[in-house]
Amino acid sequence: MLLQVKGKNIDVAQSLHDYLERKLSTIDRRLPDETQIEVVFWNEKNPSISAHDVVEGTIYAKGTTLHATEATDDFRTSIDRLTETLERQVAKYAEKRKLEPRRHAPHNGA
């Protein structure tokens, strides 16, 4: 897993970076080693939005791009929700890759 962590107008603390790596380790087992994961942290500036801590994750997998965005009032909660969403997407992606229905189609020839 090639993890890239960015912050839009904020500095991402090392504790958040470590927490993110620990949470994404479950997803890492289902993906190839060269898979790139990009995570962006930012704060919403609008005071009327209560969920101001936003975490956006993108997985660049072979043949597809998986994307999720979560916003709460705490970065750790946003990371938890983001990893849950990405785990569901990765499970669906892995299942599609495992089935490969085109290989089990009947042959037209002799």
C-alpha positions in Angstrom: 0.0 0.0 0.0 1.4 3.4 -1.0 -0.3 5.8 1.4 -0.3 9.5 0.7 -1.7 11.8 3.3 -2.4 15.5 2.6 -3.9 18.4 4.5 -5.7 21.3 2.9 -4.6 24.4 4.9 -3.9 22.2 7.9 -1.0 20.2 9.2 -1.8 16.5 9.8 -0.5 15.4 13.1 1.6 12.3 13.3 -0.9 10.7 15.7 -3.6 11.1 13.1 -1.3 9.7 10.4 -0.5 6.6 12.6 -4.2 6.1 13.5 -5.1 6.2 9.8 -2.4 3.7 8.9 -3.7 1.3 11.6 -7.3 1.6 10.4 -6.3 1.2 6.7 -4.3 -2.0 7.4 -7.5 -4.1 7.2 -8.1 -2.8 3.7 -4.5 -3.3 2.7 -4.8 -7.1 3.0 -7.4 -7.2 0.2 -5.4 -5.0 -2.3 -2.2 -5.6 -4.2 1.0 -4.1 -2.8 1.3 -1.4 -5.5 -2.2 0.1 -4.8 -2.1 3.8 -4.1 -4.3 5.3 -1.4 -4.6 9.0 -1.1 -6.2 10.7 2.0 -7.0 14.4 2.3 -7.9 16.2 5.5 -9.5 19.6 5.7 -11.8 21.8 7.8 -15.0 23.3 6.5 -14.9 27.1 7.2 -18.7 27.6 7.1 -19.8 28.1 10.7 -23.3 26.7 10.0 -21.9 23.3 9.2 -21.5 21.3 12.4 -19.6 18.5 10.7 -16.5 20.6 10.0 -13.7 17.9 10.0 -13.7 16.3 6.6 -11.6 13.3 5.5 -11.6 12.2 1.8 -10.1 8.9 0.6 -9.3 7.7 -2.8 -8.0 4.2 -3.7 -6.5 3.8 -7.2 -6.9 0.1 -7.7 -6.3 -1.9 -10.9 -9.1 -1.1 -13.3 -11.1 1.2 -11.0 -11.0 4.1 -8.6 -12.8 3.9 -5.2 -13.7 7.2 -3.5 -15.3 8.1 -0.2 -15.8 11.3 1.8 -16.8 11.6 5.4 -17.4 14.6 7.6 -18.0 14.8 11.4 -16.9 17.0 14.3 -13.8 14.9 15.0 -11.1 13.7 12.6 -10.9 10.2 14.3 -14.6 9.6 13.8 -14.3 10.7 10.2 -11.4 8.2 9.7 -13.5 5.4 11.3 -16.5 6.1 9.0 -14.2 6.5 6.0 -12.5 3.2 6.5 -15.9 1.5 7.0 -17.1 2.9 3.6 -13.9 2.0 1.8 -13.9 -1.5 3.3 -17.4 -2.1 1.8 -16.2 -0.8 -1.6 -13.1 -2.9 -1.5 -15.0 -6.0 -0.6 -17.4 -5.4 -3.5 -14.4 -4.8 -5.8 -12.6 -7.9 -4.7 -15.7 -10.0 -5.1 -16.2 -8.8 -8.7 -12.5 -9.5 -9.5 -12.8 -13.0 -8.0 -15.9 -14.1 -9.9 -14.9 -13.1 -13.4 -18.0 -14.4 -15.1 -16.6 -13.9 -18.6 -14.2 -16.8 -18.1 -17.0 -19.2 -17.3 -19.2 -18.4 -20.2 -20.0 -21.3 -22.6 -17.9 -21.4 -25.8 -19.6 -20.9 -29.2 -17.1 -22.9 -31.1 -16.7 -26.7 -31.5 
